[in-house]
Amino acid sequence: MKKTSHIVGLLCMMSCSFFPTKQQGTKDIVVAEIDDKKLFLSEISTIFPTGINKKDSIELLKKYINTWARQYLIAAKAEMYLDKEQKNVGRELEEYRLSLLSYRYENHYVEQKIDTVISQEEMELFYEQHAETFPLTAPCVQATYVKIRKDAPGTATIRRYARTAKDENMRKLDSLCTKIEAMCEFFNDQWVDMNFLAQKTAFTAEQCNQSLKENGYLEMADEQSLYLLNFRTIKKEGDVAPLAHVRDAVANLIIGKRKRDLIKNLENSAYNEALDYKRLKIYIDE
């Protein structure tokens, strides 16, 4: 019990970004032991996130010990039952070491060299070349939403303008709504889905989806107000998503391609340099 309390105390210090190591004069703590193999607390101090509480620290420690013990016990059985050739993992370890070093250096190189600025022209070109890879998983629309008083003047005109998609009528609608202090929302002409409309309007997502199958127009009234919602432009599920709707995804793909290109260029440069300076010699007759 005393040892557990001591461990908890050390874990608390870890959560404060301070851990007294053996080199600092603090005696290390053995948290688990199998045969002659010991697991010290100082070896695993980095697994604890900053600010973690006592209870979570203990749970995380238990999980780590459980995994550590299982790995060691299976490895011990391997030592007993595998033959010499099967236990020779030197080549695999070297390949893993080289792979890990390469991965770390490539990440470091990319972080230093990557250009994350994407022009509108590059964005549009990439989108056009890969448009088929951006199908919509749900319908999206460009919509006009109006909320006016039931007794407001010009209601018939507002209805007529709200049901069209012409830019000129949209400007007239906006101007008329401003004059009578009605709400007119174009959602910045962005493409939005039905769940978004359900949050921002008086209509439910179910009503919006049903309207897609009909005329793309919704109207509803309560005691005080009249609500109008018109889908000016509609993209159905399976259609190619508008660029504005997938801009972040396009940007991520462009950056991903830049990273792959940088790594490929790095590999080619290192390979050709080794050939030029006779560091790499290939003994194969053509």
C-alpha positions as a printed NumPy array, in Angstrom:
array([[  0.   ,   0.   ,   0.   ],
       [  2.847,   2.358,   0.878],
       [  4.575,   1.597,  -2.437],
       [  1.382,   2.282,  -4.371],
       [  0.989,   5.616,  -2.635],
       [  4.581,   6.477,  -3.509],
       [  3.949,   5.613,  -7.158],
       [  0.805,   7.737,  -7.18 ],
       [  2.842,  10.607,  -5.775],
       [  5.392,  10.289,  -8.545],
       [  2.622,  10.129, -11.12 ],
       [  1.239,  13.384,  -9.762],
       [  4.647,  14.985, -10.23 ],
       [  4.681,  13.664, -13.809],
       [  1.347,  15.35 , -14.448],
       [  2.991,  18.622, -13.427],
       [  5.649,  18.08 , -16.119],
       [  8.237,  17.149, -13.473],
       [  9.717,  13.712, -12.955],
       [ 12.655,  13.096, -10.573],
       [ 14.923,  10.746, -12.467],
       [ 17.526,   8.403, -11.1  ],
       [ 20.255,  10.769, -12.266],
       [ 18.75 ,  13.496, -10.077],
       [ 19.306,  11.407,  -6.99 ],
       [ 15.833,   9.904,  -6.691],
       [ 15.565,   6.155,  -6.248],
       [ 13.831,   4.533,  -9.195],
       [ 10.647,   2.537,  -8.677],
       [ 10.045,  -0.979,  -9.999],
       [  6.423,  -1.129, -11.145],
       [  6.456,  -4.708, -12.499],
       [  8.786,  -7.7  , -12.657],
       [  8.865, -10.972, -14.599],
       [ 11.66 , -13.452, -13.864],
       [ 14.736, -11.21 , -13.857],
       [ 13.193,  -8.556, -16.106],
       [ 12.181,  -5.335, -14.322],
       [ 10.091,  -2.427, -15.551],
       [ 11.045,   0.883, -13.952],
       [  8.741,   3.871, -13.616],
       [ 11.347,   6.177, -15.121],
       [ 11.329,   4.127, -18.34 ],
       [  7.693,   4.902, -19.017],
       [  7.339,   8.445, -17.686],
       [  6.632,   9.774, -21.193],
       [  3.353,   7.829, -21.53 ],
       [  1.592,  10.103, -19.026],
       [ -0.038,  13.238, -20.508],
       [  0.498,  16.538, -18.745],
       [ -2.242,  17.243, -16.221],
       [ -3.464,  13.657, -15.894],
       [ -5.154,  12.921, -12.549],
       [ -4.261,  10.165, -10.055],
       [ -6.996,   7.725, -11.033],
       [ -6.308,   7.971, -14.761],
       [ -2.545,   7.716, -14.136],
       [ -2.978,   4.408, -12.314],
       [ -5.306,   3.045, -15.007],
       [ -2.876,   4.035, -17.757],
       [  0.003,   2.454, -15.831],
       [ -1.932,  -0.797, -15.376],
       [ -2.721,  -0.993, -19.089],
       [  0.916,  -0.403, -19.989],
       [  2.126,  -3.07 , -17.567],
       [ -0.444,  -5.516, -18.928],
       [  0.766,  -4.985, -22.498],
       [  4.437,  -5.081, -21.456],
       [  3.963,  -8.35 , -19.545],
       [  2.119, -10.083, -22.374],
       [  4.755,  -9.097, -24.918],
       [  7.567, -10.287, -22.683],
       [  5.901, -13.593, -21.845],
       [  5.223, -14.43 , -25.517],
       [  8.814, -13.461, -26.38 ],
       [ 10.047, -15.744, -23.577],
       [  8.098, -18.639, -25.073],
       [  9.583, -17.832, -28.476],
       [ 13.06 , -18.095, -26.99 ],
       [ 12.169, -21.563, -25.717],
       [ 10.443, -23.05 , -28.733],
       [ 11.825, -21.354, -31.876],
       [ 14.983, -22.67 , -33.51 ],
       [ 18.102, -20.567, -34.002],
       [ 17.25 , -19.456, -37.506],
       [ 13.73 , -18.446, -36.525],
       [ 15.062, -16.384, -33.621],
       [ 17.539, -14.504, -35.81 ],
       [ 15.801, -11.15 , -36.2  ],
       [ 18.889,  -9.07 , -36.917],
       [ 17.957,  -8.382, -40.53 ],
       [ 14.372,  -7.444, -39.678],
       [ 15.579,  -5.142, -36.894],
       [ 18.023,  -3.428, -39.24 ],
       [ 15.319,  -2.963, -41.881],
       [ 12.994,  -1.532, -39.246],
       [ 15.737,   0.789, -37.96 ],
       [ 16.445,   2.085, -41.465],
       [ 12.745,   2.482, -42.168],
       [ 12.198,   4.404, -38.932],
       [ 15.192,   6.679, -39.508],
       [ 14.075,   7.357, -43.081],
       [ 10.549,   8.122, -41.93 ],
       [ 11.749,  10.563, -39.265],
       [ 14.151,  12.342, -41.597],
       [ 11.575,  12.564, -44.39 ],
       [  9.085,  14.137, -41.974],
       [ 11.725,  16.612, -40.808],
       [ 12.677,  17.426, -44.41 ],
       [  9.056,  17.92 , -45.46 ],
       [  8.355,  20.198, -42.479],
       [ 11.295,  22.389, -43.528],
       [ 10.48 ,  22.484, -47.243],
       [  6.704,  22.2  , -47.633],
       [  4.833,  25.142, -49.128],
       [  1.304,  25.261, -47.718],
       [  0.081,  28.224, -49.777],
       [ -2.422,  27.131, -52.435],
       [ -3.584,  29.527, -55.143],
       [ -7.176,  29.609, -56.328],
       [ -6.03 ,  28.565, -59.814],
       [ -4.246,  25.486, -58.473],
       [ -7.248,  24.617, -56.327],
       [ -9.626,  24.818, -59.296],
       [ -7.314,  22.874, -61.623],
       [ -6.852,  20.023, -59.138],
       [-10.596,  19.917, -58.498],
       [-11.388,  19.746, -62.227],
       [ -8.857,  16.966, -62.792],
       [-10.156,  14.89 , -59.862],
       [-13.826,  15.923, -59.692],
       [-15.038,  12.311, -59.817],
       [-13.312,  11.629, -56.503],
       [-15.61 ,  14.086, -54.69 ],
       [-19.119,  12.567, -54.789],
       [-21.661,  13.988, -52.383],
       [-22.681,  11.636, -49.588],
       [-25.762,  13.764, -48.9  ],
       [-27.685,  16.429, -50.837],
       [-26.602,  20.044, -50.573],
       [-28.213,  23.238, -51.794],
       [-27.867,  26.952, -52.223],
       [-30.886,  28.373, -50.456],
       [-32.843,  31.527, -49.749],
       [-34.6  ,  31.836, -46.394],
       [-37.059,  34.587, -45.489],
       [-38.877,  35.295, -42.229],
       [-41.459,  38.089, -42.296],
       [-44.404,  39.268, -40.217],
       [-47.701,  37.815, -41.415],
       [-49.117,  41.335, -41.736],
       [-46.059,  42.782, -43.49 ],
       [-46.698,  44.784, -46.685],
       [-45.572,  43.314, -50.   ],
       [-45.887,  39.689, -48.898],
       [-47.048,  38.515, -52.332],
       [-44.066,  40.177, -54.004],
       [-41.649,  38.702, -51.482],
       [-43.126,  35.258, -52.11 ],
       [-42.621,  35.683, -55.859],
       [-39.036,  36.841, -55.518],
       [-38.19 ,  34.162, -52.948],
       [-39.248,  31.376, -55.311],
       [-36.804,  32.358, -58.058],
       [-33.054,  31.978, -58.435],
       [-32.336,  35.012, -60.626],
       [-29.661,  37.336, -59.269],
       [-31.76 ,  40.398, -60.094],
       [-34.714,  39.057, -58.118],
       [-32.434,  38.161, -55.224],
       [-31.229,  41.761, -55.063],
       [-34.82 ,  43.021, -55.147],
       [-35.8  ,  40.556, -52.439],
       [-32.945,  41.65 , -50.215],
       [-33.798,  45.311, -50.703],
       [-37.512,  44.783, -50.024],
       [-36.851,  42.739, -46.872],
       [-34.525,  45.456, -45.599],
       [-37.228,  48.081, -46.058],
       [-39.84 ,  46.167, -44.052],
       [-37.301,  44.87 , -41.515],
       [-37.782,  41.242, -42.497],
       [-35.025,  38.629, -42.301],
       [-33.558,  37.519, -45.612],
       [-30.713,  34.999, -45.515],
       [-28.697,  33.698, -48.474],
       [-26.168,  31.805, -46.298],
       [-23.371,  33.71 , -48.065],
       [-24.306,  31.759, -51.207],
       [-22.523,  28.756, -49.736],
       [-23.584,  25.155, -50.301],
       [-25.289,  23.795, -47.202],
       [-26.827,  20.479, -46.203],
       [-30.211,  19.722, -44.716],
       [-28.999,  19.39 , -41.133],
       [-27.501,  22.875, -41.344],
       [-30.785,  24.281, -42.656],
       [-32.674,  22.543, -39.866],
       [-30.466,  24.383, -37.352],
       [-30.694,  27.778, -39.045],
       [-34.331,  27.848, -40.189],
       [-37.8  ,  26.978, -38.912],
       [-37.878,  23.804, -41.028],
       [-36.767,  20.308, -40.084],
       [-34.23 ,  18.238, -42.014],
       [-37.053,  15.85 , -42.918],
       [-39.092,  18.693, -44.422],
       [-36.076,  19.902, -46.388],
       [-35.306,  16.438, -47.758],
       [-38.953,  15.908, -48.717],
       [-38.97 ,  19.243, -50.542],
       [-36.059,  18.034, -52.691],
       [-38.376,  15.355, -54.089],
       [-41.048,  17.926, -54.871],
       [-40.566,  21.542, -55.952],
       [-37.654,  22.644, -53.747],
       [-39.774,  25.266, -51.97 ],
       [-41.112,  25.323, -48.403],
       [-43.533,  27.663, -46.746],
       [-44.83 ,  27.656, -43.182],
       [-46.58 ,  30.085, -40.842],
       [-47.215,  30.448, -37.143],
       [-49.272,  33.035, -35.261],
       [-46.881,  35.88 , -35.972],
       [-44.533,  35.008, -38.809],
       [-44.326,  33.563, -42.296],
       [-41.312,  31.407, -43.212],
       [-40.137,  30.832, -46.795],
       [-37.314,  28.545, -47.888],
       [-36.321,  28.081, -51.511],
       [-33.579,  25.833, -52.89 ],
       [-32.106,  27.913, -55.716],
       [-29.596,  25.257, -56.777],
       [-29.609,  21.587, -55.846],
       [-26.911,  18.918, -55.832],
       [-28.174,  15.425, -55.083],
       [-26.419,  12.583, -53.306],
       [-23.895,  11.044, -55.696],
       [-23.44 ,  14.25 , -57.71 ],
       [-19.982,  15.797, -57.857],
       [-19.605,  18.031, -54.823],
       [-19.156,  21.765, -55.541],
       [-15.623,  23.006, -54.991],
       [-16.746,  25.344, -52.216],
       [-18.193,  22.337, -50.369],
       [-14.964,  20.289, -50.511],
       [-12.354,  23.024, -50.429],
       [-10.652,  21.669, -47.289],
       [-10.501,  18.146, -48.727],
       [ -9.009,  19.445, -51.987],
       [ -6.419,  21.472, -50.066],
       [ -5.419,  18.421, -48.011],
       [ -4.968,  16.339, -51.165],
       [ -2.827,  19.03 , -52.786],
       [ -0.618,  19.288, -49.694],
       [ -0.419,  15.486, -49.539],
       [  0.77 ,  15.345, -53.154],
       [  3.375,  18.034, -52.439],
       [  4.676,  15.983, -49.521],
       [  4.946,  12.842, -51.647],
       [  6.724,  14.793, -54.386],
       [  9.203,  16.243, -51.896],
       [ 10.   ,  12.8  , -50.514],
       [ 10.382,  11.343, -54.007],
       [ 12.715,  14.162, -55.008],
       [ 14.717,  13.692, -51.813],
       [ 15.142,   9.975, -52.526],
       [ 16.125,  10.586, -56.149],
       [ 18.605,  13.303, -55.161],
       [ 20.264,  11.102, -52.535],
       [ 20.442,   8.164, -54.976],
       [ 21.926,  10.185, -57.843],
       [ 24.399,  11.893, -55.514],
       [ 25.616,   8.517, -54.293],
       [ 26.141,   7.393, -57.886],
       [ 27.993,  10.596, -58.829],
       [ 30.394,  10.327, -55.904],
       [ 30.897,   6.59 , -56.372],
       [ 29.402,   5.84 , -52.965],
       [ 26.916,   3.509, -54.628],
       [ 28.334,   0.762, -56.841],
       [ 26.07 ,  -1.699, -58.634],
       [ 27.666,  -4.86 , -59.934],
       [ 25.181,  -5.985, -62.527],
       [ 26.06 ,  -6.46 , -66.175],
       [ 23.442,  -5.155, -68.557]])
